[in-house]
């Protein structure tokens, strides 16, 4: 497991800073986001013992709004209709995704759920190519393969919940 974590981290480094000379500041925001998302998912796993997925999602949404309203306030009244519609769509999509991922972490093995979350990388890459005309460097492709490959390999290394591996003599 430790080797897979290190391999995934090497993949992150390749994507964020393939030449190791400088780091894109915006990439650090994404790295921080991943760190905090991992913390949130660990708490969701603990809360499944005491709370329903609906209450977890409700409180997640309530604190997210409370935490972001201060940052958003200066721009709230200057939004045009197209931007507002896009933001509503983002909110609905993110809310639906949050409900699904919270329910999955409540009910299933965390390693399995996290492996499926790599699908977001594939979907985002597809949209980047088809909708926004983006392209990836070779370091991005290799880094992505290391990250996704490590996550998928982890699924096959972690036993299902309640099952403990024992050595046979």
C-alpha positions in Angstrom: 0.0 0.0 0.0 2.8 2.4 0.9 4.5 1.7 -2.5 1.2 2.5 -4.3 0.8 5.8 -2.3 4.4 6.8 -3.3 3.7 5.8 -6.9 0.5 7.9 -7.0 2.5 10.8 -5.4 5.1 10.5 -8.2 2.2 10.8 -10.6 1.0 14.0 -8.9 4.5 15.5 -9.1 4.6 14.7 -12.9 1.4 16.5 -13.5 2.0 19.4 -11.2 5.6 20.1 -12.0 7.2 17.7 -14.5 10.5 19.6 -14.6 10.7 20.0 -10.8 11.9 23.6 -11.4 8.7 25.4 -10.4 5.2 24.6 -9.2 2.1 26.2 -10.6 0.4 28.0 -7.7 -3.1 26.9 -8.9 -1.9 23.3 -8.8 -1.2 23.7 -5.1 -4.9 24.7 -4.6 -5.9 21.4 -6.3 -3.4 19.4 -4.1 -4.9 21.1 -1.0 -8.4 20.3 -2.2 -7.5 16.6 -2.6 -6.0 16.6 0.9 -9.1 18.1 2.5 -11.4 15.8 0.4 -9.6 12.8 1.8 -10.1 14.1 5.3 -13.8 14.6 4.6 -14.2 11.1 3.3 -12.5 9.6 6.4 -14.9 11.5 8.5 -17.8 10.3 6.4 -16.6 6.7 7.0 -16.8 7.4 10.8 -20.1 9.1 10.6 -21.8 6.2 9.0 -21.9 4.6 12.5 -24.0 7.4 13.9 -25.6 9.4 11.1 -27.5 8.9 7.8 -26.1 9.9 4.4 -28.8 12.5 4.2 -27.8 14.3 7.4 -24.1 14.2 6.4 -24.9 15.8 3.0 -27.1 18.4 4.6 -24.5 19.5 7.1 -21.8 19.4 4.3 -23.9 21.7 2.2 -24.8 24.0 5.1 -21.2 24.5 6.1 -20.0 24.8 2.5 -22.4 27.6 1.9 -21.5 29.3 5.2 -17.8 29.0 4.4 -18.0 30.3 0.8 -20.6 33.0 1.1 -18.1 35.6 2.3 -15.8 34.9 -0.7 -18.7 35.0 -3.2 -20.5 38.0 -1.8 -18.7 40.7 -3.8 -19.6 39.0 -7.1 -23.1 37.8 -6.3 -25.0 40.7 -7.8 -22.8 41.2 -10.9 -23.6 37.7 -12.4 -25.3 37.6 -15.8 -28.0 35.0 -16.5 -25.7 32.6 -18.4 -23.2 32.5 -15.6 -25.9 32.2 -13.0 -27.4 29.3 -14.9 -24.0 27.6 -15.2 -23.5 28.0 -11.4 -26.9 26.5 -10.7 -26.0 23.6 -12.9 -22.6 23.1 -11.2 -24.4 23.2 -7.8 -27.0 20.6 -8.9 -24.2 18.3 -10.4 -22.0 18.7 -7.3 -24.9 18.2 -4.9 -25.9 15.0 -6.8 -22.3 13.8 -6.8 -21.9 14.5 -3.1 -25.1 12.6 -2.2 -23.8 9.6 -4.3 -20.3 9.6 -2.9 -21.5 10.0 0.7 -23.9 7.1 0.3 -21.2 5.0 -1.3 -18.7 5.7 1.5 -21.4 4.9 4.0 -22.2 1.5 2.5 -19.1 0.2 0.7 -15.5 -0.5 1.2 -13.6 2.8 1.0 -10.9 1.4 -1.3 -13.5 0.3 -3.8 -15.3 3.6 -3.7 -12.1 5.7 -4.1 -11.1 3.6 -7.1 -14.4 4.5 -8.8 -13.8 8.2 -8.0 -10.9 8.0 -10.5 -13.6 8.0 -13.2 -13.9 11.7 -12.6 -10.4 12.1 -14.0 -11.3 10.2 -17.2 -14.6 12.1 -17.7 -12.9 15.5 -17.0 -10.1 14.6 -19.5 -12.7 13.6 -22.1 -14.6 16.9 -21.6 -11.4 18.8 -21.8 -10.6 17.3 -25.2 -14.0 17.5 -26.7 -15.5 20.6 -25.2 -12.6 22.8 -24.5 -10.0 21.7 -27.0 -7.4 21.0 -24.3 -4.4 18.7 -24.7 -2.1 16.9 -22.3 1.7 16.6 -22.2 3.4 13.2 -22.0 4.2 13.9 -18.3 0.4 14.5 -17.7 -0.4 11.1 -19.4 2.2 9.3 -17.4 1.3 11.0 -14.1 -2.4 10.2 -14.7 -1.7 6.6 -15.4 0.4 6.3 -12.3 -2.3 7.8 -10.1 -5.2 5.9 -11.6 -3.2 2.7 -11.8 -2.2 3.0 -8.1 -5.8 3.6 -7.1 -7.1 0.6 -9.0 -4.3 -1.6 -7.7 -5.2 -0.6 -4.2 -8.7 -2.1 -4.7 -7.2 -5.5 -5.3 -4.9 -5.3 -2.3 -7.4 -4.3 0.4 -9.7 -7.1 1.7 -13.4 -6.5 1.8 -14.6 -5.0 5.1 -15.0 -7.6 7.8 -12.6 -10.0 6.1 -9.1 -10.4 7.5 -6.3 -11.9 5.5 -4.6 -14.7 7.4 -1.5 -16.7 6.4 -1.9 -20.4 5.8 0.8 -22.8 7.0 
